[in-house]
């Protein structure tokens, strides 16, 4: 997707690709980096740096009216121990920006 966007912008080179990856996205950042390194040779991004911002899973407790982090989809509020049904962040997998020339 980054290469497609760079081509649309008529970029000659991609210098940096910034990503946001949520803890519950199903994406392992190290595996993504490995795949990235395998796929970029010979492209306009062959020397591009890949930066990954890891986003923790954040849930909302309707009882306590507070947001909290959890590494589990079956998250319980740390204050009242009630299960949360509302995931507010943590499934992201997006390109936040790119530096191109």
matplotlib code that plots the C-alpha trace (Angstrom):
import matplotlib.pyplot as plt

x = [0.0, 2.9, 4.5, 1.1, 0.7, 4.2, 3.7, 0.5, 2.4, 5.0, 7.8, 11.2, 12.1, 10.6, 12.7, 10.6, 7.3, 5.6, 3.1, 0.7, 0.1, -2.4, -1.6, -4.7, -4.4, -2.9, 0.3, 3.6, 5.8, 9.0, 7.4, 6.2, 9.8, 11.1, 8.6, 9.2, 12.9, 12.2, 9.8, 11.5, 14.7, 14.4, 11.6, 11.6, 11.5, 14.6, 16.5, 13.4, 13.3, 10.3, 9.1, 6.4, 4.4, 2.9, -0.6, -1.7, -5.2, -7.5, -10.9, -13.7, -15.5, -19.1, -19.4, -16.4, -16.4, -12.7, -10.4, -7.9, -5.2, -5.3, -3.4, -6.4, -9.6, -11.5, -10.5, -11.7, -11.7, -8.9, -11.1, -14.4, -13.4, -16.4, -15.7, -15.5, -17.4, -15.9, -12.4, -11.3, -7.8, -5.6, -6.7, -4.9, -2.8, -2.3, 0.3, 0.3, 2.8, 5.6, 8.6, 9.1, 11.2]
y = [0.0, 2.4, 1.8, 2.4, 5.7, 6.7, 5.9, 7.9, 10.9, 10.3, 9.8, 8.8, 7.4, 6.5, 7.5, 6.6, 4.7, 5.3, 2.7, 2.3, -1.3, -2.2, -4.9, -6.8, -6.4, -9.8, -8.4, -9.2, -6.1, -8.2, -10.5, -7.4, -6.0, -9.3, -9.4, -5.8, -6.4, -9.3, -7.4, -4.0, -4.8, -3.5, -1.0, 2.7, 2.0, -0.2, 2.1, 3.3, 3.2, 1.5, 2.9, 1.2, 2.8, 0.0, 0.9, -0.8, -2.2, 0.3, -0.6, 1.4, 0.5, 1.7, 1.2, 3.2, 5.6, 5.1, 3.8, 1.1, -1.0, -4.8, -7.3, -9.6, -9.3, -10.6, -7.5, -6.8, -3.3, -3.1, -1.1, -3.0, -6.3, -6.1, -7.2, -4.5, -4.8, -1.7, -1.8, 1.8, 1.2, -1.7, -3.1, -0.4, -1.4, 1.8, 3.9, 7.2, 9.0, 8.6, 10.7, 10.6, 12.4]
z = [0.0, 0.8, -2.6, -4.3, -2.5, -3.3, -7.0, -7.0, -5.6, -8.3, -5.7, -6.9, -3.5, -0.2, 2.8, 5.8, 6.3, 9.7, 10.8, 13.8, 14.9, 17.6, 20.2, 19.2, 15.4, 14.9, 13.5, 15.2, 14.7, 14.4, 11.8, 9.9, 9.9, 8.6, 5.8, 4.9, 4.6, 2.3, 0.0, -0.5, -2.4, -6.0, -5.1, -4.6, -0.9, -0.9, 1.5, 3.5, 7.2, 8.7, 12.0, 14.0, 16.8, 18.9, 20.2, 23.4, 23.7, 25.5, 26.8, 28.3, 31.5, 31.4, 35.2, 36.3, 33.3, 32.7, 30.0, 30.9, 29.1, 28.7, 26.6, 26.5, 24.5, 27.5, 29.4, 32.9, 34.5, 37.1, 39.3, 39.4, 37.7, 35.3, 31.7, 29.1, 25.9, 24.3, 22.7, 22.1, 20.6, 19.7, 16.4, 14.3, 11.3, 9.3, 7.6, 9.5, 7.2, 4.7, 3.8, 0.0, -2.6]

ax = plt.figure().add_subplot(projection="3d")
ax.plot(x, y, z, "-o")
ax.set_aspect("equal")
plt.show()
